Amino acid sequence: EVQLVESGGGLVQPGESLILSCAASGFSFSDYWMTWVRQAPGKGLEWVANINQHATEVYYVDSVKGRFTVSRDNAKNSLYLQMDALRADDTAVYYCARAVNVVVSAIPGYWGRGALVTVSS
Amino acid sequence: DIQMTQSPSSLSASVGDRVTITCRASQPIGVWLAWYQQKPDTAPRSLIFAASSLHTGVPSRFSGSGSGTDFTLTITNLQPEDSATYYCQQYNSYPITFGQGTRLEI
């Protein structure tokens, strides 16, 4: 069974940094693209970033470019989101997700439960 | 960026009904469209990819169609557990973008 468990969320002040982690199990992590999607309170879904199997292709939504960095450690079956210079509008639940399959790679097929990040002074 | 517009924003239906949600892209995206279901305070669930392919474990009551700029999600024989918000998403090009969501009340 595919399992994705996010951790590292919490309350931070504007301008601070936070690292989200996603522990993957139940599949061969190194075979799949991974995705971060976020959802601000009461709002819709927003794609944040994609990373390919060996981190040679990484894509971001414009609003986080230069501030967020997605990475992965295939030996640890883990995905990360380094978030710097956080702003109030980064407040959201952040979901880690695995690609549908090895062919349909750009979009989520399996989701974690999410981690809440709150940016507030 | 490709804008995705869903309609309606919300709808109400009854058990056993058939409902259709539409999604329009601001430019052609081929069949590179996905649909998701989200219930309150839970993670999204993947329903459909490539416009019409059902994700593993999704009931056949759900179906998707369309290509180019116009797409539909159809749910037949509505069940109480189908009450949720539904999102479309294009993945033809980066940045990947979602529609604003359609809230379905049963």
Interface residues (C-beta under 8 A of the other chain):
Chain A: V37 G44 L45 E46 W47 N50 Y59 Y60 V61 D62 Y95 V100 V104 A106 I107 P108 G109 Y110 W111 G112 R113 G114
Chain B: D1 A34 Y36 Q38 T42 A43 P44 R45 S46 F49 A50 H55 T56 Y87 Q89 Y91 Y94 P95 I96 T97 F98 G99 Q100 G101
